[in-house]
Amino acid sequence: SYIKTETDGHVLIITLDRPDARNAFNLAMSEELEAIIDRYENDIELRCAIIQANGPTFSAGQDLIAAAKGERSVTKGRGGFGIMGRPPNKPLIAAVEGQALAGGMELAIACDLRVANDKAKFGIPEVKRSLVAAAGGLLHLES
């Protein structure tokens, strides 16, 4: 399991828990988040969800080691990271501490609200690797 969940009243707390990989998403983690978001959306008792992370990094985005092996972190139902193509219809908050880079920033952008501490850093460094922020980061930043 790469993600832990807990509930506090009507709030679902989703914790990315892959700190050794800077909470980077591989396919298994994306499928896990998709299942969690599906459960959240279908549970009438849950009114809001918060995505946070274990470790010093919120998320470094795509797991580049998995990507180099041809693995894409895209699910059939919700798209990139199991959320970006079809976020939930209920409120979703990103609680960002540390770095939210590349797809990690796009994950934060996919949320309805972003809350960050004073140590948070946001960036889309894909250009350094001749990549494009394909999960909508560039489009969302423009609007």
DAKA-V666851 format. One record per backbone hydrogen bond with DSSP energy under -1.0 kcal/mol. CO is the residue of the C=O (numbers start at 1). NH is the residue of the N-H. Records with the same first field share a line. If there is no record, write none. Layout:
CO->NH + NH
This chain:
2->17
4->15
6->13
8->11
10->47 + 48
11->8
12->50
13->6
14->52
15->4
16->54
18->21 + 23
19->22
21->24
22->60
25->63
26->30
27->31
28->32
29->33
30->34
31->35
32->36
33->37
34->38
35->39
36->40
37->41
38->42
39->43
43->46
48->12
49->93
50->14
51->95
52->16
59->101
61->25
63->67
64->68
66->71
67->70
73->81
75->79
78->85 + 86
79->75 + 82
80->83 + 84
91->49
92->112 + 113
93->51
94->115
96->117
98->121
99->58 + 59
100->123
101->104
102->106
103->107
104->108
105->109
106->110
108->111
113->94
115->96
117->120
121->100
123->102
125->128
126->129 + 131
127->130
132->134
136->140
137->141
138->142
139->143
